[in-house]
C-alpha cells in the first residue's frame, strides 16, 4: 500500500539556522507533492507545491526539492524563526481531476531563540 | 485566510446520538473533502466530492455519510455516534484556478463521543 514517511522525531534547531525536513514515499508515483503547515488545533495551511517534472521550488525562505528517483522530497526553511515552529505535513498527490492527497503524519519543528 | 467554515468547533455528545458536522466555503470551489485526524497522526481522507450531487468514499472506511446538494455546502452526518468516532474532522476545498491543486482547510471540528 502507499506509504508516506516523515521524521517522527521532533526537529529542534536554533533561530537563524536552516531546518531540513524529509519526506519519503513508497508504492506511489505522485504527479506532484505539496507541503502544508499545521499549528495545534487548526487546519493545515498550504505552503508549496512541486510537480514531478520540477527539481526545485522556492518561495521566500522556503525551498522544496523533489527527487522522483529517490522517491523523496526535502523541505528547507532558511533563517528560521521561532514563529516557524509548527508541524509540517508532506502530501503527495495523484494526477487527474480529483486532487486527492495522501498526508504524512508530519514533522514537528521547534525553533529556539 | 481561506473562506471555509466548520461548525461546531467542539462537540461533546453521548453514544447513539445523530450528529451533523457542517462545512461551507464561499470560494465557489468544485472539489470538497472530509478528513479525519487523531492527535499526532496523519490526516485520512474519508469522503470527497468533485461537484454537486457527486460524492465518493475516501481511503479510510468511515461510518459517516455526506451530501453535496449545493456547491458551497458539504455536511457530514453520523447516524449513531460511538466512542470510536472521537476524533478531529477537517473539511477542505480546492478548485482555485489561480493555484492548481492547493487545498484550503477549515478550522476543524473536535468531536468527543462519551
Boltz contact constraints between the chains, C-beta under 6 A:
constraints:
  - contact:
      token1: [A, 42]
      token2: [B, 107]
      max_distance: 6.0
  - contact:
      token1: [A, 43]
      token2: [B, 90]
      max_distance: 6.0
  - contact:
      token1: [A, 43]
      token2: [B, 105]
      max_distance: 6.0
  - contact:
      token1: [A, 43]
      token2: [B, 106]
      max_distance: 6.0
  - contact:
      token1: [A, 43]
      token2: [B, 107]
      max_distance: 6.0
  - contact:
      token1: [A, 43]
      token2: [B, 108]
      max_distance: 6.0
  - contact:
      token1: [A, 44]
      token2: [B, 105]
      max_distance: 6.0
  - contact:
      token1: [A, 46]
      token2: [B, 102]
      max_distance: 6.0
  - contact:
      token1: [A, 98]
      token2: [B, 50]
      max_distance: 6.0
  - contact:
      token1: [A, 99]
      token2: [B, 31]
      max_distance: 6.0
  - contact:
      token1: [A, 99]
      token2: [B, 94]
      max_distance: 6.0
  - contact:
      token1: [A, 99]
      token2: [B, 101]
      max_distance: 6.0
  - contact:
      token1: [A, 103]
      token2: [B, 42]
      max_distance: 6.0
  - contact:
      token1: [A, 103]
      token2: [B, 43]
      max_distance: 6.0
  - contact:
      token1: [A, 104]
      token2: [B, 42]
      max_distance: 6.0
  - contact:
      token1: [A, 105]
      token2: [B, 41]
      max_distance: 6.0
  - contact:
      token1: [A, 105]
      token2: [B, 42]
      max_distance: 6.0
